[in-house]
Amino acid sequence: MRVIIVGSGVSGLILGHCLLRAGIDDFVILERRSDPVEQHGGGIGFFPQSFRILDQLGLLDDIQKLSAPLRRWAHMDPRGHVVSDGNLWDILTKK
């Protein structure tokens, strides 16, 4: 059976990595863009439950070396107006 992974985002790439670790190499990752890496700003956030999976795959240490902790965020509507925001550092340090 051949596995088809749609999209080369974080989930698709991690799934491909998992398949290789399981000895399954008959898969293809489909991506509509010619360059899956965007050339403008952005970020990827991982929730704590993701760390266990990344650790089991042996990827957590490398990802943490390349990462910075999330200190602030903002949710915006389609027009760019802030709907809600938060300062995670203040929440964690109870300021």
N, C-alpha and C positions, 0 to 999 in steps of 0.2 A: 504494500500500500504506500502510495506517495503522499506526503504531507504538503499542503499548500498553506503558507502563512501570508495573510493579506496585510501589508503595511510593514515598514521597517522602523516603526517607532520603538520606544523602550520595550513594550510588551512583545512585539514581534521579534526583536533581536534577542531578548532574553529567552523566548521560546525556542528560537533556533539554537542558542547555546545549550539549552536543556536537552534538546534532541541529540545534539552531537555528543554530549556527555553520556547520554543513554545508549550510544552506539547506533543511532538512527541518522543516516546521512542522505537518505532519499527524500529531500524536501527542497522546496523553492520558496523564496521570499519575493512576493510581488510588491512592487512600489511604482506608483504612477509618475513620480518625479524622476528626472534623470540624475539629480543630485539630492539625496535624502537629507542632507545637512543644510539647514537654512543659513543664509549669509547675513542675517540680521539678528538683533538681540532676542533673547528669550531664555527660558530656564526650564529645568526639569526638576520636579519635586518628588521625593519619595516619602511615603508615610512609614511609620515605624515597623509595621508588619512586613514591609518590603525588605527590610534589612535582613531578616532571617533567611529569606530566599537568596538574596545576594551573597550572604555569608556562606550558605550551603554550596553555592556555585563557585566560591573562591574569588568573588568579584568585589566584596564589600571594602576591603582595605584599599584597593586601587581607586574605587569610586570616592571614598572618604578623603583620600589624598588630593583629589581633583576638585573637591567640593567646598562650599562655604555654607555655614548654617543659615537657615532662613530666619531673619530677624523682623521683617515687616512685609506685609502684603496688602494688596488692594484689589477688590472686585469692581469691575467697571461695566457699565452698560454699553451697547453698541456705539453710542456717541462719545464715549470716553469719559463720562461722568462717574465719579466714584460712588458706588452703591454702598459698600462697606469696606472697612479696612481694619487692620489690627497690627499691633506691635507684639510679636511673639516673645521677644526678649523680656518685655515688661510683664507679660503673663507668666512666663517661666520663673522670673525672679521675684514675682509678686510685688512689683512696684506700684 
